[in-house]
Each structure stands twice: as structure tokens, then as C-alpha cells.
Amino acid sequence: MEQKHLESSTMKTDLEAGNCSAAIHCHDVCRSYGKLKVLNNLNLTVPQGQIYGLLGPSGCGKTTLLKCIVGTLKISHGHITVLGKPPAFPGHEVPGRMVGYMPQDIALYNEFTISNTLWFYGRIHGLSSKETETRMNFLIDFLGLPQKNSLVRNLSGGQRRRVSLGAALLQNPQLLILDEPTVGVDPVLRAKIWQHLVDIVRGGQVSVIITTHYIEEARQANTVGLMRNGRLLAEGPPDAVMKQHNAATLESAFLQLCEDFDQMGSKQSPQGRLIDSSPSPDSMRDESREPILRKSTPEDIPKYKADWKVRARHVIPKWRNIAALMIKTMVRMRRMPGSLCFQFLLPVIQICLMCLCIGGDPKGIDVAVVNNESSPSAYSRSLLSFLDNTSVYQVSLSHSEAFAGIRNGEYWGVIEFGENFTSYLTKRMLQPRVSRDVVEGGSVHVWLDLTNRQIALMLQKKLHEAFEAFIETKLGSLSYMVAVPIKFEEPIYGKKNTDFTIFVTPGAVLSITFYLAVGLTALSFVLERKEGLLDRCWVAGVSSLETTLAHLFSQLFVISVQIILLLIFILLVFKIPNEGSLALVISLIVLQGVTGISFGLVISSAIDDEQSANQAALGIFYPNLIISGVIWPVECIPYPLRYLSLVLPQTYASEALRCIMYRGWGLSRMMVWRGFVVTLGWNTFFLMLATVILKLRT
Ligand SMILES: Nc1ncnc2c1ncn2[C@@H]1O[C@H](COP(=O)(O)OP(=O)(O)OP(=O)(O)O)[C@@H](O)[C@H]1O
């Protein structure tokens, strides 16, 4: 204790003489959450090479202050320097390896082992394998952690907190910012942690700012700051604080300060003085009392400028950080094999269901047949035999039964032949002029239930096909005489009997890839931000651009597997034709996947909670699917909406994919390249937007 007192006295002399540089300096700092003013013109100085204990009741703004110091929260007024420069100053390794930050939230990846966690931060801080291994062994032993292969999710609350502390200590940072590191830690280990902090600051190179609810343990700090309602009531060596208030413990000194403060009202609370300059009325007026920590004035605030080269280097993403984040994502995926399989199989399941269920001809449709011809050789019987039996199920009935049945919804149509159908049809073929009655009697009469357009269209198509086949077979060279005078020649592109599946598949493949990618990424930042992981990575020196790129590259791996499986199914199993270049097909689908990832990243960076992120992802699903002309042609969309449709990411892309697959076109065709251009444009826009939002929000 005596030694402590001596240290404090030395500090006093140094600071008074202005010899002691500040590791952290906060001047007139204000920060609000909406209308709630949390930091209120706060001044604080953490001297270099010392432990600073920040004390205060719950909700007084300690965590907010630490977040402002590390730069994850922006201040609304005032000025902060950390190790000589403002946080996030270009070229300054704050955030970065100079700072070890242990946030109040545990902020650890649950799917990581202890070893994964420390390796992850080791990679980000650029430690060599040997350095990481040595530090890891020391920290596991020092913090009494279980086996390094233990999964974080299986650790107790106290053990997780210790791993979190280990991650902050890993790179031997110059400044340690610890938000309640000793909560839930047993007294023996608490004493050990404090002793370690005392040891590391002894050399004068390392500084520590620590918050704790155990006020008495802060007596081991060189300086304590007592905070209340966003202000610093007192700041100085613990012994001096106690002496000032004639208190035997720091806790009672603090209680007394709070009581005095409450009586005086917060307006007059002093700032930046040794010990509180006293909430007692006398001392509040005592201007002769010299502050130990020099209160800075606006003139003291230096102007910081960075060379453009340093600025440019600062924004260039570091491959080391991207690689560390990608390895992190891969490790987490490996630990969740069920989820990974689901991600790989979901698009295949979706495309299979789509090819099986959408666009095919209706099957087993009940149709009532009223045949008034009785002869076995009648043309009506022959014509009916050409009707496709898999699609149309014929039920022979009388006229009244057939109409009763269709009205009751039992049949989709009634086909009726008059009793003279054969002779009248023959007359129509052989005689140059026939009466209207002959034409009527030689026609097949059909009544349809048109409430289901697809079924009605199919019945019309099947009847025409049956008639064509019938006249071809029965009349041979004379068939042209009764043929409909419109002839559809061999198609230029596509096949004659093409079904709707062919139209819908390219757009569906793009939509499935896009929406799965949105789903994969929309929640990634939301959960990481909520658990404090995003902030922690940022303080470790990972930039927004690096985070965005790492997510993009990792998800690219997942969507590549998804796309390979999708193509195998559509091309080989469902035999969807591809007349064009497979490389172009794959490129366009991958780029659409990237659009989905980028859009997911925008949602993820802009939205804070899972529910809103899910709503945003789901909210765009149907409007985009419908307006993009994926399930129904764009040409059917009314004009004002069609313009909107054309700027959406999937409209031109779906058209381009259809042109490649069914027309065999290449990039020289405008309809193909504009699909690529629009997709690339959206990719760039979404990625930049996500990076900017992330940057603004950290
Ligand atoms: N994201 C936020 N949005 C709105 N208000 C917030 C937010 N974070 C904190 N606050 C409010 O700011 C005040 C200070 O919170 P802070 O977490 O800084 O307190 P603290 O001193 O660290 O408390 P504790 O010791 O319990 O951790 C509290 O009233 C809290 O409700």
C-alpha cells in the first residue's frame, strides 16, 4: 500500500509537471442515444503506463465511454485521442493491434474452440504461428481455461469471459480496454488478473482502462475515475480519493461522493480534478485547489492530418484480415454440417419441385363426351381416339348428364358430336359449297369451364392436335381441305411442343440463387453486431470493406456448390436444353448469386434485429419475383410497372439466360450483354452501399 501511495505521489508530480503523456485523453465528450444524453461534457485522462479504474453505477455511461474511446461509437461533441491520435486515424493502429479490447458482451463465436478464437485474433493481429501458440499456452494456463479444443458454446459464463479476456491480451497490446473483465470470475482468479495488469503496466509501456463493479478491487489501479450520470465526479489515485473523503474504503468514498453529488445536483459537478473537487459546497467554490490531471482546453486539441498515401493505404483491404474472416466462416460452417447440407440441398429441392410442378401440361382432366353417332366407323370415334389419354380422361354421357356434370364441377369440358358428324364432315371436304347446317353438323362442339385457364387452354390444344392427327390419318392428301387456314411452320428457336417449364426455368434458377444468397447473408452482420462480434473485429483492425469482401468470398464458395448442383439437375435430370455456352450460363448465375449476397449484406449492415432483417428479405421476395418477369412474361406487365421491371436485377438477366440457353446466343448480342451489365451494376452498387452503411454504423 505504501508503495502504491508512492507511485500515486510520483504520478501527481509527473502530471503536474506535464511529464506524463496520456494514453487516452477525452475532452468535453458528449454522446446521446436519441434524447438520452449519456456522456455529458466528460473529461478524462488515462496516463501512459498506468491502470485506470473507471467506476460508476450501472447505466452511468461507462460502456458508452469505452465504445467512444475504441471508436465503435461516434461522439456528438468533444475530442478523444488514443495513444496520441484520434481513433480510426489513418495509419494509426487504433483500432488495430495496439489496442486489446474486451467488450462487456462476451463477443465470441460459439462454434469456435478456445484455440480457434485465439488463432482468429492472432491472424488478424498478424502474429506468427509461433507467437500465437506461445501466447495461447500462456493465457490458457494463466486464465485457468479448460482444454484448448473446448467449444466456446460448451463453456460456462465465467470461462467464456476469461476466453474473451485472453483474446484481448493475446497480442500484448499497448493499451488494454477492459469492460468488466472480472464479472463472474472467482476471487482467486480476480486477484491474479489484477496482479497481471499491475505487472504489465510496470514497465511503463502498457496502459489499462478497466471498468468493474467490484469497487474495492480498483484500489490496485493507479488512478480511479468515479462516474455518475455521464460525468466524472472525481479522478485521482485511490488513496487520495479515500483520504479526501475520510473514508476507509473506496466504496464508502464513492457513496459519499454520490450523495454529495445528488444533493448538489449534477450541474456543478467538477471535471478533471484530482479527487473530486468536492461536491461539498465549500470545496465547490474552492478555486485554489489545483487539479492534478490538467484539464485540457480547446486550444490544446491538436489538428491531425494524414498524408494522402497513408490514407490510401488505410483504405486498401488487407488480405490477411480477409483470409482470417474467411477461415472463421469456414470453421463455423464445418461445425454446422446440418446447416451446410441444407444450404447445398435447398436450391436443388426448389428447382426439382419447380420443374416437376410448374409449367407442365395438366394430366387426368375429366371431360364429358356426348357422341350422338352410333356407328363404330364414325369419324367422331376415330377423332376421339387421337385425344391424348394421359391429359384428357373421357367420360361418355348423354347431353343432359354431361351438362349437369360440368355445372357441378365434375368435368372441365363437354365435347359433343352431332348424329350426322361423319357425313357432314365428308360433305364439307368434298363439296365446293355447303350450307351453314352442314358446317354446323360437321363441327365438334365444345363447352369449357374457363375458370382454370391453363386447363381450358390445354383442352383446346389437345383437341386441335387430335383433329390434325385425325385428318392426317383419315384423309391423307385431302386433309388440307379441312385444315385450319393458319399453318405454324418449324420454329426458328425452341421446339414445337415446348411447355411453360422451359420459359420459367432460367428465371427460376436466377431467382433461387439470388434469394438463397440473400437469405445466407441477410442475418450475418445482424447477429454478429448483436453479439458484439462486429465491433470487436473492428477494434482489432478489420475494416468494413474487409468484412464485406470476406463475407462475399466465403458465400461465393457456398453458392458455387449450389449452382453446380442446380445445373446438374436442370441440364441432366430435367433435360432443359442449353444451346449456348455453359461458361456464360455459369457466369451469369454466379453473378446473380453475388448480387444476392451483396443485397443481403446491405440488409445486414443497415438493420439491427433479426425480425426486421427477415422482413426486409421476405418483403422484396414476391414483388421482385413478379415484376422481374420470372414467372410470367414482362410483356404482360402494364407500362409504368414495366419500366420499373427493367431496372430490377433479374429482368434483363433472366432474358439473357433464356437467350443463351435457348437461342444459343453469345455476348455479342445486346440482349445477352445487357443482362451481364445490369447484374454487374447492381453488384457494384450493393457492395458499395453495404460497405458505406457498415462504415457509417461502426
Ligand atoms: N444502444 C443503445 N440505445 C439506447 N440507449 C442505450 C444504448 N446503449 C446504452 N444505452 C443507455 O445508455 C445509458 C448508459 O449505458 P452504458 O451501457 O454505457 O452504462 P454502463 O455504465 O456501462 O452500465 P453497466 O455498468 O450496467 O454496464 C443507459 O441508460 C442505457 O440504457
The ligand as a Tripos MOL2 file, in Angstrom:
@<TRIPOS>MOLECULE
LIG
   31    33     1     0     0
SMALL
NO_CHARGES

@<TRIPOS>ATOM
      1 N1        -27.8190    1.2390  -27.9540 N.pl3     1 LIG1
      2 C1        -28.4360    1.9780  -27.0250 C.ar      1 LIG1
      3 N2        -29.5550    2.6330  -27.3440 N.ar      1 LIG1
      4 C2        -30.1820    3.4080  -26.4270 C.ar      1 LIG1
      5 N3        -29.7490    3.5790  -25.1670 N.ar      1 LIG1
      6 C3        -28.6330    2.9520  -24.7910 C.ar      1 LIG1
      7 C4        -27.9190    2.1000  -25.7080 C.ar      1 LIG1
      8 N4        -26.8420    1.6060  -25.0660 N.ar      1 LIG1
      9 C5        -26.8870    2.1030  -23.8180 C.ar      1 LIG1
     10 N5        -27.9500    2.9020  -23.6470 N.ar      1 LIG1
     11 C6        -28.3160    3.6330  -22.4500 C.3       1 LIG1
     12 O1        -27.2110    4.4600  -22.0990 O.3       1 LIG1
     13 C7        -27.0370    4.5000  -20.7050 C.3       1 LIG1
     14 C8        -25.5950    4.1270  -20.3650 C.3       1 LIG1
     15 O2        -25.3830    2.7800  -20.7430 O.3       1 LIG1
     16 P1        -23.9740    2.0720  -20.5370 P.3       1 LIG1
     17 O3        -24.0740    0.7120  -21.0580 O.co2     1 LIG1
     18 O4        -22.9190    2.9600  -21.0800 O.co2     1 LIG1
     19 O5        -23.8840    2.0550  -18.9450 O.3       1 LIG1
     20 P2        -22.8100    1.3510  -18.0120 P.3       1 LIG1
     21 O6        -22.3410    2.3810  -17.0910 O.co2     1 LIG1
     22 O7        -21.7770    0.6600  -18.8150 O.co2     1 LIG1
     23 O8        -23.7320    0.3120  -17.2530 O.3       1 LIG1
     24 P3        -23.3270   -1.1440  -16.6990 P.3       1 LIG1
     25 O9        -22.3480   -0.9360  -15.5930 O.co2     1 LIG1
     26 O10       -24.6090   -1.7090  -16.2130 O.co2     1 LIG1
     27 O11       -22.7560   -1.8920  -17.8490 O.co2     1 LIG1
     28 C9        -28.0640    3.5520  -20.1100 C.3       1 LIG1
     29 O12       -29.1360    4.3280  -19.6430 O.3       1 LIG1
     30 C10       -28.5040    2.7120  -21.2680 C.3       1 LIG1
     31 O13       -29.8540    2.3740  -21.1270 O.3       1 LIG1
@<TRIPOS>BOND
     1     1     2 1
     2     2     3 ar
     3     2     7 ar
     4     3     4 ar
     5     4     5 ar
     6     5     6 ar
     7     6     7 ar
     8     6    10 ar
     9     7     8 ar
    10     8     9 ar
    11     9    10 ar
    12    10    11 1
    13    11    12 1
    14    11    30 1
    15    12    13 1
    16    13    14 1
    17    13    28 1
    18    14    15 1
    19    15    16 1
    20    16    17 2
    21    16    18 1
    22    16    19 1
    23    19    20 1
    24    20    21 2
    25    20    22 1
    26    20    23 1
    27    23    24 1
    28    24    25 2
    29    24    26 1
    30    24    27 1
    31    28    29 1
    32    28    30 1
    33    30    31 1
@<TRIPOS>SUBSTRUCTURE
     1 LIG1         1 GROUP 0 **** ****
